[in-house]
Amino acid sequence: MRRLFGAVFIMVLAAISAWLFSSERAARPGALRTVHADNAVCEDCHTPWRGVDNTACLDCHSFFDAVDLRRDLRFHAAEAHCLDCHTEHRGAVGSISRMDHTLLHSDLLCSTCHFDPHEKLFGENCRACHGLSGWGVPGYRHPPASRGNCARCHRPPLSHQDRLFWQRLEERHELRIGEDAEIKPSECWKCHVPHNWSHLRM
């Protein structure tokens, strides 16, 4: 029985090998992105029996002058690790880019490339709260509104700094708003619901 299984295995392996060497379809893993399909042939990127390496990418793509690159692309000046973030054969309109943040230097500030929605309220060490693979904060639970310390993390929008904004609220809802009134501008939770900021209590 073992000999029969071994013979069948060798025959299947030989058949697959023959198909790989003889079939043009077997050597085409998928369509190239349009810009590559129009300007390159297989040999431009692939070396037989060795595959693709970074030097093939750099034959066409040059990043020696980082000043001309967008801020979020300037790390390309290193001209290395191309294949860790880019791949091909994803179709004519498929994405060939996948950002791998683990390749970046640990001293590089996230704000070098990303807009800081916290406006430096928490400093510049984003990694203290956020991970590299996902922007969500693991295990984060919003504190209850009863604590009343929204301003510790949130800043009011520009509209809330305009006296006319509060005047309209007072007129429409028959409220008195101010430091000596029933609602203070710093008491966010009296109007906003913490789990959905756009949902107002009024």
ROVEXNU-426118 format. One line per 3 residues: number of its first residue (from 1); their letters; for each residue y, x, z of N, C-alpha, C. Coordinates in Angstrom, 2 decimals, m for minus. Example, Ala and Ser with C-alpha at 12.3 -4.5 7.8 and 13.67 -1.06 7.14 Angstrom:
BEGIN
1> AS> m5.69/13.19/7.80/m4.50/12.30/7.80/m3.30/13.20/7.80 ~ m2.25/12.85/7.08/m1.06/13.67/7.14/0.03/12.90/7.87
***
This chain:
BEGIN
1> MRR> m1.20/0.82/0.00/0.00/0.00/0.00/1.26/0.86/0.00 ~ 1.23/1.93/0.80/2.38/2.82/0.87/2.63/3.49/m0.49 ~ 1.54/3.87/m1.19/1.69/4.50/m2.52/2.30/3.52/m3.52
4> LFG> 1.86/2.28/m3.46/2.39/1.25/m4.37/3.88/1.05/m4.12 ~ 4.25/0.96/m2.86/5.67/0.79/m2.50/6.48/1.99/m2.99 ~ 5.96/3.20/m2.80/6.64/4.41/m3.25/6.82/4.44/m4.76
7> AVF> 5.77/4.03/m5.49/5.83/4.01/m6.96/6.87/2.99/m7.44 ~ 6.89/1.82/m6.82/7.86/0.77/m7.20/9.28/1.26/m6.92 ~ 9.47/1.90/m5.77/10.78/2.41/m5.40/11.28/3.43/m6.42
10> IMV> 10.41/4.35/m6.84/10.78/5.38/m7.82/11.11/4.75/m9.17 ~ 10.35/3.74/m9.57/10.62/3.07/m10.85/11.96/2.35/m10.82 ~ 12.26/1.68/m9.71/13.56/0.97/m9.59/14.70/1.98/m9.61
13> LAA> 14.53/3.07/m8.88/15.55/4.12/m8.84/15.78/4.71/m10.22 ~ 14.70/4.94/m10.96/14.82/5.48/m12.32/15.52/4.50/m13.24 ~ 15.22/3.20/m13.10/15.85/2.18/m13.93/17.35/2.12/m13.66
16> ISA> 17.73/2.15/m12.39/19.16/2.11/m12.04/19.87/3.35/m12.56 ~ 19.23/4.51/m12.43/19.83/5.76/m12.91/20.03/5.72/m14.42 ~ 19.03/5.22/m15.15/19.14/5.11/m16.60/20.28/4.18/m16.98
19> WLF> 20.41/3.07/m16.24/21.49/2.12/m16.54/22.85/2.74/m16.28 ~ 22.97/3.51/m15.18/24.24/4.14/m14.86/24.66/5.14/m15.93 ~ 23.70/5.90/m16.46/24.02/6.92/m17.45/24.23/6.35/m18.85
22> SSE> 23.62/5.22/m19.14/23.69/4.69/m20.50/24.69/3.56/m20.68 ~ 25.01/2.87/m19.61/25.88/1.70/m19.74/27.34/2.07/m19.49 ~ 28.19/1.75/m20.45/29.62/2.00/m20.29/30.20/1.09/m19.21
25> RAA> 29.64/m0.10/m19.08/30.11/m1.06/m18.09/29.91/m0.55/m16.66 ~ 28.82/0.19/m16.45/28.53/0.72/m15.12/29.55/1.74/m14.67 ~ 30.20/2.38/m15.63/31.18/3.42/m15.31/32.59/2.87/m15.22
28> RPG> 32.76/1.56/m15.31/34.08/0.94/m15.22/34.13/0.04/m13.99 ~ 34.63/0.55/m12.88/34.62/m0.22/m11.64/35.60/m1.38/m11.61 ~ 36.55/m1.43/m12.51/37.53/m2.51/m12.53/38.73/m2.11/m13.35
31> ALR> 39.55/m3.09/m13.69/40.72/m2.83/m14.53/41.76/m2.00/m13.78 ~ 42.46/m1.15/m14.53/43.54/m0.35/m13.96/44.82/m1.17/m13.89 ~ 45.71/m0.76/m12.99/47.04/m1.35/m12.97/47.69/m1.06/m14.32
34> TVH> 48.50/m1.98/m14.79/49.04/m1.92/m16.16/49.69/m0.58/m16.48 ~ 50.50/m0.05/m15.57/51.21/1.20/m15.85/50.24/2.36/m16.06 ~ 49.10/2.36/m15.35/48.10/3.41/m15.55/47.27/3.15/m16.80
37> ADN> 46.95/1.90/m17.04/46.13/1.57/m18.21/46.86/1.93/m19.51 ~ 48.18/1.84/m19.51/48.97/2.11/m20.71/49.25/3.60/m20.91 ~ 49.10/4.39/m19.84/49.53/5.79/m19.94/48.47/6.82/m19.56
40> AVC> 47.24/6.39/m19.27/46.24/7.35/m18.81/44.86/7.01/m19.34 ~ 44.03/8.04/m19.40/42.61/7.86/m19.71/41.84/8.36/m18.49 ~ 40.56/8.04/m18.43/39.74/8.37/m17.24/39.88/9.84/m16.83
43> EDC> 39.84/10.74/m17.82/39.83/12.17/m17.52/41.14/12.66/m16.89 ~ 42.21/11.87/m17.01/43.48/12.27/m16.39/43.39/12.27/m14.87 ~ 42.54/11.41/m14.34/42.43/11.29/m12.88/41.08/11.76/m12.35
46> HTP> 40.02/11.51/m13.12/38.67/11.80/m12.64/38.15/13.13/m13.17 ~ 37.53/13.90/m12.28/36.80/15.11/m12.66/35.31/14.79/m12.55 ~ 34.54/14.98/m13.61/33.11/14.63/m13.56/32.42/15.24/m12.35
49> WRG> 31.65/14.42/m11.66/30.85/14.78/m10.49/31.68/15.13/m9.26 ~ 33.00/15.07/m9.38/33.84/15.39/m8.23/34.80/14.25/m7.86 ~ 35.04/13.35/m8.77/35.92/12.23/m8.48/37.39/12.57/m8.68
52> VDN> 38.25/11.99/m7.83/39.70/12.14/m7.95/40.22/12.92/m6.75 ~ 41.20/13.79/m6.99/41.86/14.44/m5.85/43.37/14.34/m6.01 ~ 44.09/14.77/m4.98/45.55/14.62/m4.96/46.25/15.30/m6.12
55> TAC> 45.70/16.43/m6.57/46.38/17.16/m7.64/46.47/16.34/m8.91 ~ 45.49/15.46/m9.14/45.55/14.60/m10.32/46.74/13.65/m10.24 ~ 47.01/13.14/m9.05/48.16/12.24/m8.87/49.46/12.99/m9.12
58> LDC> 49.52/14.24/m8.62/50.76/15.00/m8.70/51.03/15.55/m10.09 ~ 50.06/15.43/m11.00/50.32/15.81/m12.39/51.36/14.89/m13.02 ~ 51.41/13.64/m12.53/52.36/12.66/m13.07/53.46/12.30/m12.08
61> HSF> 53.12/12.28/m10.79/54.07/11.85/m9.76/54.60/13.06/m9.01 ~ 55.92/13.22/m8.98/56.52/14.36/m8.31/57.52/13.87/m7.26 ~ 57.48/14.47/m6.07/58.36/14.06/m4.98/59.08/15.24/m4.36
64> FDA> 59.34/16.28/m5.16/59.91/17.50/m4.59/61.33/17.29/m4.09 ~ 62.07/16.30/m4.64/63.44/16.04/m4.20/63.46/14.74/m3.42 ~ 63.25/14.82/m2.10/63.13/13.62/m1.27/64.44/12.83/m1.16
67> VDL> 65.57/13.48/m1.45/66.87/12.81/m1.33/66.95/11.60/m2.26 ~ 66.28/11.69/m3.40/66.34/10.60/m4.38/65.40/9.44/m4.03 ~ 64.57/9.62/m3.01/63.63/8.57/m2.63/64.26/7.61/m1.63
70> RRD> 63.78/6.37/m1.64/64.19/5.43/m0.61/63.78/5.96/0.75 ~ 64.50/5.58/1.79/64.22/6.11/3.14/62.77/5.90/3.53 ~ 62.22/4.72/3.20/60.86/4.41/3.63/59.80/5.11/2.80
73> LRF> 60.22/5.89/1.79/59.26/6.62/0.95/59.42/8.13/1.06 ~ 60.34/8.59/1.88/60.64/10.03/1.89/59.50/10.88/2.41 ~ 58.57/10.29/3.15/57.43/11.10/3.62/56.55/11.53/2.46
76> HAA> 56.75/10.96/1.26/55.99/11.38/0.08/56.33/12.81/m0.32 ~ 57.43/13.34/0.23/57.81/14.72/m0.10/56.74/15.72/0.31 ~ 55.87/15.33/1.23/54.77/16.21/1.64/53.78/16.42/0.50
79> EAH> 53.76/15.50/m0.47/52.86/15.56/m1.62/51.42/15.83/m1.19 ~ 50.95/15.03/m0.26/49.58/15.15/0.25/49.07/13.77/0.66 ~ 47.77/13.66/0.83/47.12/12.43/1.32/47.30/11.23/0.38
82> CLD> 47.52/11.46/m0.90/47.72/10.35/m1.84/46.59/9.32/m1.75 ~ 45.37/9.80/m1.74/44.21/8.91/m1.83/43.92/8.19/m0.51 ~ 44.55/8.62/0.58/44.38/7.91/1.84/45.13/6.59/1.84
85> CHT> 46.17/6.48/1.01/46.96/5.26/0.97/46.85/4.52/m0.37 ~ 46.45/5.22/m1.42/46.43/4.61/m2.75/45.03/4.65/m3.35 ~ 44.71/3.58/m4.05/43.46/3.53/m4.79/43.73/2.78/m6.09
88> EHR> 42.76/2.75/m6.97/42.95/2.09/m8.27/41.81/1.11/m8.53 ~ 41.82/0.59/m9.76/40.81/m0.35/m10.22/40.83/m1.65/m9.42 ~ 42.05/m2.11/m9.08/42.20/m3.38/m8.38/42.69/m4.48/m9.31
91> GAV> 42.69/m4.20/m10.60/43.17/m5.18/m11.56/44.58/m4.85/m12.01 ~ 45.00/m5.51/m13.09/46.29/m5.20/m13.72/47.47/m5.45/m12.80 ~ 47.37/m6.42/m11.91/48.49/m6.72/m11.01/48.11/m6.52/m9.55
94> GSI> 46.95/m5.92/m9.29/46.51/m5.71/m7.91/47.31/m4.62/m7.22 ~ 47.37/m4.70/m5.91/48.09/m3.69/m5.13/47.22/m2.43/m4.99 ~ 47.82/m1.28/m5.28/47.08/m0.02/m5.16/47.55/0.77/m3.95
97> SRM> 48.38/0.16/m3.10/48.93/0.85/m1.94/48.43/0.24/m0.64 ~ 48.12/1.10/0.31/47.73/0.68/1.66/48.31/1.69/2.62 ~ 49.29/1.27/3.40/49.97/2.20/4.29/49.08/2.57/5.46
100> DHT> 48.89/3.88/5.68/48.12/4.38/6.81/49.08/5.11/7.75 ~ 49.57/4.40/8.75/50.55/4.98/9.66/50.00/6.13/10.49 ~ 48.70/6.22/10.63/48.13/7.30/11.43/48.37/8.67/10.80
103> LLH> 48.73/8.70/9.53/48.99/9.97/8.85/50.37/10.52/9.17 ~ 51.26/9.68/9.70/52.63/10.10/9.96/52.72/10.91/11.25 ~ 53.69/11.77/11.30/53.89/12.60/12.48/54.27/11.72/13.67
106> SDL> 53.73/12.00/14.84/53.96/11.15/16.01/55.42/11.15/16.47 ~ 56.19/12.17/16.08/57.61/12.22/16.46/58.50/11.41/15.53 ~ 57.94/10.91/14.44/58.74/10.14/13.48/59.06/8.77/14.07
109> LCS> 60.33/8.42/14.12/60.74/7.13/14.67/60.43/6.01/13.68 ~ 59.93/4.91/14.20/59.63/3.76/13.34/60.89/3.28/12.63 ~ 62.04/3.38/13.31/63.30/2.90/12.73/63.76/3.74/11.55
112> TCH> 63.10/4.88/11.30/63.41/5.66/10.11/63.12/4.86/8.85 ~ 62.07/4.03/8.93/61.67/3.23/7.78/61.86/1.72/8.01 ~ 61.71/1.30/9.26/61.72/m0.13/9.56/63.02/m0.56/10.23
115> FDP> 63.45/m1.78/9.90/64.59/m2.40/10.56/64.18/m2.74/12.00 ~ 65.05/m2.46/12.96/64.74/m2.73/14.37/65.26/m4.11/14.75 ~ 64.36/m5.11/14.86/64.82/m6.46/15.20/65.35/m6.55/16.62
118> HEK> 65.01/m5.55/17.46/65.47/m5.58/18.85/66.84/m4.94/19.02 ~ 67.38/m4.38/17.94/68.70/m3.75/17.96/68.82/m2.72/19.10 ~ 67.76/m1.90/19.24/67.69/m0.80/20.22/67.72/m1.30/21.67
121> LFG> 67.48/m2.59/21.87/67.46/m3.14/23.22/66.35/m2.53/24.05 ~ 65.24/m2.14/23.40/64.11/m1.54/24.11/63.98/m0.06/23.81 ~ 65.02/0.56/23.28/64.94/1.97/22.94/64.30/2.16/21.56
124> ENC> 63.89/3.38/21.27/63.39/3.69/19.94/61.90/4.01/19.91 ~ 61.23/3.92/21.06/59.80/4.21/21.10/59.01/2.92/20.87 ~ 58.97/2.46/19.63/58.29/1.21/19.29/56.81/1.24/19.67
127> RAC> 56.21/2.42/19.61/54.77/2.54/19.86/54.40/2.28/21.32 ~ 55.40/2.24/22.20/55.11/1.92/23.59/54.59/0.49/23.73 ~ 54.97/m0.38/22.80/54.52/m1.78/22.83/53.67/m2.14/21.62
130> HGL> 54.03/m1.63/20.46/53.39/m2.02/19.21/52.32/m1.01/18.80 ~ 51.28/m1.51/18.17/50.24/m0.64/17.62/50.57/m0.23/16.21 ~ 49.77/0.67/15.66/49.99/1.13/14.30/49.34/0.22/13.27
133> SGW> 48.23/m0.42/13.64/47.52/m1.26/12.67/48.04/m2.69/12.65 ~ 48.72/m3.13/13.71/49.26/m4.48/13.75/50.53/m4.50/14.57 ~ 51.50/m5.31/14.14/52.81/m5.29/14.79/52.83/m6.13/16.05
136> GVP> 51.84/m7.02/16.23/51.79/m7.84/17.43/51.57/m6.98/18.66 ~ 52.03/m7.46/19.80/51.87/m6.73/21.05/50.61/m7.23/21.75 ~ 49.57/m6.40/21.86/48.30/m6.85/22.45/48.48/m7.31/23.89
139> GYR> 47.95/m8.47/24.19/47.98/m8.98/25.55/49.33/m9.49/26.01 ~ 50.31/m9.60/25.09/51.64/m10.04/25.50/51.65/m11.53/25.84 ~ 52.26/m11.87/26.97/52.46/m13.26/27.36/53.94/m13.44/27.69
142> HPP> 54.54/m14.42/27.05/55.96/m14.67/27.29/56.13/m15.15/28.73 ~ 57.07/m14.58/29.48/57.28/m15.04/30.86/57.79/m16.48/30.87 ~ 57.55/m17.20/31.96/58.01/m18.59/32.02/59.53/m18.69/32.00
145> ASR> 60.04/m19.78/31.44/61.48/m19.96/31.33/62.15/m20.00/32.69 ~ 61.40/m20.36/33.72/61.98/m20.48/35.06/62.50/m19.15/35.60 ~ 62.05/m18.05/35.02/62.56/m16.75/35.48/64.03/m16.57/35.11
148> GNC> 64.42/m17.19/34.01/65.83/m17.15/33.64/66.38/m15.81/33.26 ~ 65.53/m14.92/32.73/66.03/m13.60/32.34/65.87/m13.36/30.84 ~ 66.17/m14.37/30.04/66.04/m14.25/28.58/66.83/m13.07/28.03
151> ARC> 68.02/m12.83/28.62/68.90/m11.79/28.10/68.30/m10.40/28.24 ~ 67.25/m10.26/29.04/66.60/m8.95/29.16/66.01/m8.52/27.83 ~ 65.52/m9.48/27.05/64.90/m9.16/25.76/65.66/m9.72/24.56
154> HRP> 66.36/m10.80/24.75/67.01/m11.49/23.63/68.53/m11.37/23.71 ~ 69.14/m11.23/22.57/70.59/m11.23/22.49/71.03/m12.50/21.77 ~ 72.15/m13.09/22.18/72.58/m14.33/21.51/73.07/m14.04/20.09
157> PLS> 72.87/m14.98/19.18/73.39/m14.78/17.82/74.92/m14.85/17.81 ~ 75.52/m14.48/16.71/76.98/m14.44/16.62/77.60/m15.82/16.88 ~ 76.89/m16.87/16.47/77.44/m18.22/16.66/77.70/m18.51/18.14
160> HQD> 76.86/m17.93/19.02/76.99/m18.21/20.45/78.16/m17.46/21.08 ~ 78.78/m16.59/20.32/79.95/m15.87/20.83/81.26/m16.53/20.41 ~ 81.13/m17.65/19.70/82.29/m18.37/19.19/82.58/m19.57/20.10
163> RLF> 83.78/m19.66/20.63/84.14/m20.76/21.53/84.02/m22.11/20.83 ~ 84.32/m22.14/19.52/84.23/m23.39/18.77/82.80/m23.93/18.77 ~ 81.80/m23.04/18.75/80.40/m23.44/18.79/80.12/m24.25/20.06
166> WQR> 80.57/m23.73/21.21/80.33/m24.41/22.48/81.15/m25.70/22.57 ~ 82.34/m25.67/22.00/83.19/m26.87/22.03/82.53/m28.03/21.29 ~ 81.91/m27.74/20.16/81.22/m28.79/19.41/80.03/m29.34/20.19
169> LEE> 79.29/m28.43/20.86/78.17/m28.89/21.68/78.65/m29.80/22.81 ~ 79.72/m29.39/23.43/80.26/m30.20/24.53/80.65/m31.60/24.06 ~ 81.29/m31.67/22.89/81.73/m32.96/22.37/80.55/m33.83/21.95
172> RHE> 79.58/m33.21/21.28/78.45/m33.98/20.75/77.52/m34.46/21.85 ~ 77.29/m33.62/22.87/76.30/m33.95/23.90/76.94/m34.32/25.23 ~ 78.26/m34.39/25.22/78.98/m34.76/26.44/78.59/m33.86/27.61
175> LRI> 78.69/m32.57/27.36/78.34/m31.57/28.35/79.56/m30.74/28.69 ~ 79.47/m30.03/29.79/80.45/m29.01/30.12/79.71/m27.69/30.16 ~ 80.16/m26.76/29.31/79.48/m25.48/29.18/80.43/m24.36/29.56
178> GED> 79.98/m23.49/30.40/80.81/m22.38/30.84/80.27/m21.84/32.15 ~ 80.88/m20.80/32.65/80.36/m20.15/33.85/80.39/m21.07/35.07 ~ 81.33/m22.01/35.13/81.42/m22.92/36.28/80.95/m24.33/35.93
181> AEI> 80.23/m24.46/34.80/79.82/m25.79/34.35/78.34/m26.00/34.57 ~ 77.83/m27.17/34.11/76.42/m27.50/34.32/75.48/m26.66/33.48 ~ 75.96/m26.12/32.37/75.16/m25.22/31.52/75.96/m23.96/31.25
184> KPS> 75.38/m22.83/31.55/76.03/m21.55/31.27/75.47/m20.98/29.97 ~ 76.30/m20.29/29.17/75.81/m19.71/27.91/74.62/m18.76/28.09 ~ 74.48/m18.16/29.28/73.37/m17.23/29.52/72.07/m17.94/29.85
187> ECW> 72.12/m19.25/30.09/70.92/m19.99/30.46/70.23/m20.55/29.21 ~ 69.66/m19.65/28.45/69.05/m19.98/27.15/68.01/m21.09/27.27 ~ 67.20/m21.03/28.34/66.07/m21.94/28.49/66.48/m23.40/28.65
190> KCH> 67.78/m23.67/28.95/68.21/m25.05/29.10/68.33/m25.76/27.75 ~ 68.40/m24.98/26.68/68.46/m25.56/25.33/67.26/m25.20/24.48 ~ 66.73/m23.99/24.67/65.66/m23.49/23.82/64.30/m23.57/24.52
193> VPH> 63.28/m23.80/23.71/61.90/m23.79/24.20/61.35/m22.39/23.94 ~ 60.84/m21.67/24.94/60.44/m20.27/24.76/59.41/m20.03/23.66 ~ 58.42/m20.92/23.52/57.37/m20.64/22.53/57.80/m20.97/21.11
196> NWS> 58.94/m21.65/20.94/59.45/m21.97/19.60/60.96/m22.02/19.70 ~ 61.60/m20.91/19.38/63.03/m20.75/19.61/63.88/m21.74/18.82 ~ 63.40/m22.16/17.65/64.19/m23.08/16.83/64.08/m24.53/17.31
199> HLR> 63.13/m24.81/18.20/62.96/m26.15/18.73/63.85/m26.33/19.95 ~ 64.84/m27.20/19.85/65.80/m27.39/20.90/65.44/m28.57/21.78 ~ 65.77/m28.47/23.05/65.48/m29.56/23.99/66.37/m30.77/23.78
202> M> 67.54/m30.58/23.20/68.50/m31.67/23.07/68.03/m32.72/22.06
***
